[in-house]
Every structure is written in C-alpha cells, then in structure tokens.
Amino acid sequence: MAETDTANPAFRSAGSDIAGSHSVWTHLTGTYDYHNREIRLYVDGALQHGDTSATMSFDAAGELWVRRGMVNGAAAGPWAGELVDVRG
C-alpha cells in the first residue's frame, strides 16, 4: 500500500512464504487495520507476514483502481489474473 497519495510514495506490504501453484485456486485476502496501522495478508484463511509499521493516513484524492497500479504518476502494471468477490 502506498503511504501517501503522491507520484512516488513509500510502500508497505504483507507477504507470504507459501509458494503459489498454477493448478490450484488460492484464496487471498488483504486487510488494513486503521487503528493499529497493520497490513495483513491471509492465504486460504491463514495469516501470513504483516507490516505493523504502516503509517498511511492520507485521504486519496483520485479514483479507486482495480486491476492496475500507479508507477511514477502513470497507470501501469495491469493485473493479469482474475478478481472475484471484491468487497469494500
């Protein structure tokens, strides 16, 4: 997650040591706990490595993008996979 709503922000992330497989469907859930400033990743329901130093506290001024990101102020990196059951 970007820490600020700028062109070149610092990023925080959560990761996993579990290797992915091309032949198995995997359920990924990412969460952000605003009060504790924690980013969490769950793989098939199991909590993975989180980031407890996330300082995000900005109000995004732009659109919500699903399936792409921003690099150096421009849209980039379209998601090649499938997104299902996205909730806000």
N, C-alpha and C positions, 0 to 999 in steps of 0.2 A: 504494500500500500504506500502511496505517496504521502509524505509528511506535510507537504504544502501544495497549494493549487497554483504551481508555477511551472515553467517550461522544463527546468532541470532539478527536480526535487530530490531529496534523500528518500530512500525507500526502506521499508521494513517488511519482513516476510516471515512466514512459517513454512517449515519444510518437513520432509519425511525421509526415513532411511529405507522405506519399503520400495522395492523395485516394481515398476509397472509391467504389465503384460499386454501384448497386442490382442490376445484371445480371451481376456477376462474383463467383464464390465466392473468398474470400480466406482464406488460412491464417494465423492469428495465434497466436504462441507467446510467452508471457511467462515469464521466468525470474528467480529471485533467487539470487544468489551470496552465501551467508552469509559466507564467509571474506573476500571483497573488498568486501562491502556494496554490491553493484551490482544494480540492477534493469535488465533488458534486455527489449526488445520486438523480435521478428522478424516481418516481414511477408513472406509467401511465401518464407521462408528467409533473407531479407536483414536483417541487424542494423540497427535504427533508432537513434534517440536514446535513450540510457540515463541513469540517475541514479546517479552514483558517490558521492553523499553520503548514501545511505540508512543510517540508524542503527538500524534495527529489531533489537531483541534481546530481545523480551519473549516470555513463554510465554502463549499465548492461553488464556483460562480458559473460553471458550464454545464453541459449536458451529462447524463449518465450514459456511458458507452458499455455495451455488452458485446463481446467478441472482438474487441480491439483495444489497443492502448495508445499512449502518447509517448513519443521519444523526441526530445529537442523541440517541443512545441507543436509537433505534427502527428496526425493519426498514423499509426504503424502497427505491425505485428498482428494481423488478423488471426483469430483463433481458428485452427484447422479442425478442431474436434466438434462435438455436439454438446449443446447445453440443454438440459432438461429440468423442469420443475424449479425454475429460478423464482425465488421469493424475496420480497423486500420488507 
